[in-house]
Structures are given as structure tokens and as C-alpha cells.
Amino acid sequence: MWSWCKTSTEYSGRAVGNEAETLTARAVRIPLLQEGEKPTPRSSIRGATIRSPGREDSLRRLGLKQIDLYLVHWPEGGPTWAWAGMERAQELGLARSIGVSNYDATELEAVIAAGTVPPAVNQVLFNPEHRRRALLDACGRFDVAVEAYSPLGTGRYVDDTTVVRIARRTGRTPAQVLLRWGLQHGLVVVAKSTHRDRIHENAQIHDFTLSAEDMAELDALDRTGGTDRALETTWW
Ligand SMILES: NC(=O)c1ccc[n+]([C@@H]2O[C@H](COP(=O)([O-])OP(=O)(O)OC[C@H]3O[C@@H](n4cnc5c(N)ncnc54)[C@H](OP(=O)(O)O)[C@@H]3O)[C@@H](O)[C@H]2O)c1
């Protein structure tokens, strides 16, 4: 249940930072791992950091003194039970910001009510097909940034006909359209690519704007019914 979220650590300069900072942070962080060294498995992170946050074992193995953003990966066992440990990790300076992932609106409210530090971020599956409008609204009310994972639908939505049509109309790529849509909804977007040219492409989203018509067409792709839930099915 507890895990260091690799993506967030690599991609997020600040928990609620802007999107440009998230990409810069990735470039800075990756070389800090020793050559040939693999990121630590989640189970080890859990043991070192959550049960004994002061040991800093996971940070040493990551080659970091501090994690930018440390997330509860999902709310198995209840949304609140682990939060005191997260607050402790931040208090010790091991994490600059702490947050949650895959929390629905009710779970988010529960963890805020139980803790002294509210989550900076709720990282959830969010893209035009999963436009969780009520969850986004709830996060806004609680002042929790929504970080969209799988903003490209794990690559599937770059071929969507609506997305492709808007990309042609705007003279941008489908991936840029999807990411820009997220930005214009106030999201922090966490896209992933193993290709340098695509990483560069995905960062070029601050010099154009989608029209209200473009946004409405993309919004209409939603299949969640504007839910306040974080997931359609749980995997724990
Ligand atoms: N918190 C959670 O529970 C949770 C759950 C799922 C995922 N995540 C995280 O969220 C991050 C992103 O999610 P994701 O990997 O599912 O999906 P994504 O970012 O939506 O899509 C990644 C896929 O899109 C392709 N892609 C990237 N840029 C592209 C471009 N410009 N044009 C065409 N294709 C492009 C990539 O292929 P190439 O690599 O070949 O370029 C890859 O297959 C991941 O790092 C993951 O760790 C978090």
C-alpha cells in the first residue's frame, strides 16, 4: 500500500508546482541515481521509510536527501491510517510535500479531517475519457492539487478521432492537445515517455490555447459521468 511513487518523484519539482517545473525536476533527478542502479523496490521503501522514517535508507538508495513529493499510493485499509507516518516523514525533512493518490472525494475529506497537514496533491487517473468533474471540484474546495496520471490514456488516446481532429485544427500534436486540455482544467499533468523527442514535444504546451469549442469537444469524451470517484474499479 505504501509506496514511493517513482513518477511523482521524478517528474515533480514541487508538489503543486507548475508543469514546466515538473519536467525540469525530472532532468535533475534522474542522474542522481548511480549508474546501473535501479530505483528501490516499493516493498523496501515501505520498510525503510514508513516504519522507520528516520533511517533514510530509501533516500540513500535513491541518491537523494529529500523526496519532493511522497504519496500514499492508494487508500487500502482506509484513507487515514497511514497519514500520521506521512506527516512524520515531512516533519523530519525527508519529503518536501506529502500527498495521496487514487483517493475519492470522501476519502480525501476523511484524511484532511484526521490530519494536521492536508495532502498537497491527489494523483488520479484523469484525461478526457476520465474527466472526474466532481472529484476535481472537491479537490478545488479542499485546496488539493489534482495531478493527472495517464493523461494520454497510457498512449491510447493519441489516436482518438476527436483528439486527432483538434490537433489538426490547432496545428499541434494529439499528445500536446491532451496535455494542454489538462493544463486548462488546472491539472498538474504527469505524462511518461521513453523517447527524448516525445518528452520534448510533451513539454511544448505553454505556447498555445485550446478554444472553448475544443475544450467542450474533449470534455464530451468523458465516460465517468463526472464522478467524484478516483477509480472505476479498485485493484487492491
Ligand atoms: N498513482 C498511480 O496509481 C498511477 C497509476 C498509473 C500510472 N501512474 C503514473 O503515471 C505516469 C503516466 O501514466 P501512463 O504511463 O499510464 O500514461 P501516459 O503518460 O498517459 O502515456 C504513456 C504512453 O504514451 C506514449 N507517449 C508519450 N508521449 C507520447 C507522444 N508525444 N506521442 C505518442 N505517444 C506518446 C508513451 O510511449 P513511449 O514511452 O514509447 O514514448 C507511453 O506508452 C506513469 O509514469 C505512471 O507511473 C500512476
The ligand as an SDF file (V2000), in Angstrom:
LIG
                    3D

 48 52  0  0  0  0  0  0  0  0999 V2000
   -0.5920    6.7580   -8.9120 N   0  0  0  0  0  0  0  0  0  0  0  0
   -0.9790    5.7090   -9.6330 C   0  0  0  0  0  0  0  0  0  0  0  0
   -1.7100    4.8370   -9.1440 O   0  0  0  0  0  0  0  0  0  0  0  0
   -0.5490    5.5800  -11.0620 C   0  0  0  0  0  0  0  0  0  0  0  0
   -1.1990    4.6570  -11.8940 C   0  0  0  0  0  0  0  0  0  0  0  0
   -0.8010    4.5680  -13.2230 C   0  0  0  0  0  0  0  0  0  0  0  0
    0.2210    5.3490  -13.7130 C   0  0  0  0  0  0  0  0  0  0  0  0
    0.8450    6.2190  -12.8720 N   0  0  0  0  0  0  0  0  0  0  0  0
    1.9590    7.0070  -13.3680 C   0  0  0  0  0  0  0  0  0  0  0  0
    1.5680    7.9770  -14.3230 O   0  0  0  0  0  0  0  0  0  0  0  0
    2.5560    8.1000  -15.3450 C   0  0  0  0  0  0  0  0  0  0  0  0
    1.9520    8.2680  -16.6790 C   0  0  0  0  0  0  0  0  0  0  0  0
    0.9740    7.3010  -16.8980 O   0  0  0  0  0  0  0  0  0  0  0  0
    0.9930    6.2480  -18.0920 P   0  0  0  0  0  0  0  0  0  0  0  0
    2.3590    5.7840  -18.3810 O   0  0  0  0  0  0  0  0  0  0  0  0
   -0.0740    5.2690  -17.8050 O   0  0  0  0  0  0  0  0  0  0  0  0
    0.4160    7.0060  -19.2980 O   0  0  0  0  0  0  0  0  0  0  0  0
    0.6160    8.2500  -20.2560 P   0  0  0  0  0  0  0  0  0  0  0  0
    1.6300    9.2240  -19.8300 O   0  0  0  0  0  0  0  0  0  0  0  0
   -0.7870    8.6550  -20.4270 O   0  0  0  0  0  0  0  0  0  0  0  0
    1.1080    7.5330  -21.5720 O   0  0  0  0  0  0  0  0  0  0  0  0
    2.3720    6.9750  -21.6980 C   0  0  0  0  0  0  0  0  0  0  0  0
    2.3870    6.2810  -23.0520 C   0  0  0  0  0  0  0  0  0  0  0  0
    2.1860    7.2450  -24.0750 O   0  0  0  0  0  0  0  0  0  0  0  0
    3.2520    7.2000  -25.0130 C   0  0  0  0  0  0  0  0  0  0  0  0
    3.5740    8.5920  -25.3510 N   0  0  0  0  0  0  0  0  0  0  0  0
    4.1590    9.5240  -24.5640 C   0  0  0  0  0  0  0  0  0  0  0  0
    4.2940   10.6800  -25.2240 N   0  0  0  0  0  0  0  0  0  0  0  0
    3.7920   10.4840  -26.4640 C   0  0  0  0  0  0  0  0  0  0  0  0
    3.6560   11.3020  -27.6040 C   0  0  0  0  0  0  0  0  0  0  0  0
    4.0570   12.5670  -27.5970 N   0  0  0  0  0  0  0  0  0  0  0  0
    3.0950   10.7760  -28.7130 N   0  0  0  0  0  0  0  0  0  0  0  0
    2.6790    9.4950  -28.7340 C   0  0  0  0  0  0  0  0  0  0  0  0
    2.7710    8.6720  -27.6860 N   0  0  0  0  0  0  0  0  0  0  0  0
    3.3330    9.1550  -26.5510 C   0  0  0  0  0  0  0  0  0  0  0  0
    4.3830    6.5030  -24.3090 C   0  0  0  0  0  0  0  0  0  0  0  0
    5.1160    5.7500  -25.2350 O   0  0  0  0  0  0  0  0  0  0  0  0
    6.7180    5.8860  -25.3440 P   0  0  0  0  0  0  0  0  0  0  0  0
    7.2860    5.6510  -23.9860 O   0  0  0  0  0  0  0  0  0  0  0  0
    7.0470    4.7990  -26.3300 O   0  0  0  0  0  0  0  0  0  0  0  0
    7.0070    7.2640  -25.8750 O   0  0  0  0  0  0  0  0  0  0  0  0
    3.6620    5.5700  -23.3360 C   0  0  0  0  0  0  0  0  0  0  0  0
    3.3120    4.3640  -23.9630 O   0  0  0  0  0  0  0  0  0  0  0  0
    3.4260    6.8520  -15.2470 C   0  0  0  0  0  0  0  0  0  0  0  0
    4.7600    7.2310  -15.0820 O   0  0  0  0  0  0  0  0  0  0  0  0
    2.9160    6.0750  -14.0480 C   0  0  0  0  0  0  0  0  0  0  0  0
    3.9370    5.6740  -13.1320 O   0  0  0  0  0  0  0  0  0  0  0  0
    0.4730    6.3760  -11.5690 C   0  0  0  0  0  0  0  0  0  0  0  0
  1  2  1  0
  2  3  2  0
  2  4  1  0
  4  5  1  0
  4 48  2  0
  5  6  2  0
  6  7  1  0
  7  8  2  0
  8  9  1  0
  8 48  1  0
  9 10  1  0
  9 46  1  0
 10 11  1  0
 11 12  1  0
 11 44  1  0
 12 13  1  0
 13 14  1  0
 14 15  2  0
 14 16  1  0
 14 17  1  0
 17 18  1  0
 18 19  2  0
 18 20  1  0
 18 21  1  0
 21 22  1  0
 22 23  1  0
 23 24  1  0
 23 42  1  0
 24 25  1  0
 25 26  1  0
 25 36  1  0
 26 27  1  0
 26 35  1  0
 27 28  2  0
 28 29  1  0
 29 30  1  0
 29 35  2  0
 30 31  1  0
 30 32  2  0
 32 33  1  0
 33 34  2  0
 34 35  1  0
 36 37  1  0
 36 42  1  0
 37 38  1  0
 38 39  2  0
 38 40  1  0
 38 41  1  0
 42 43  1  0
 44 45  1  0
 44 46  1  0
 46 47  1  0
M  CHG  2   8   1  16  -1
M  END
$$$$
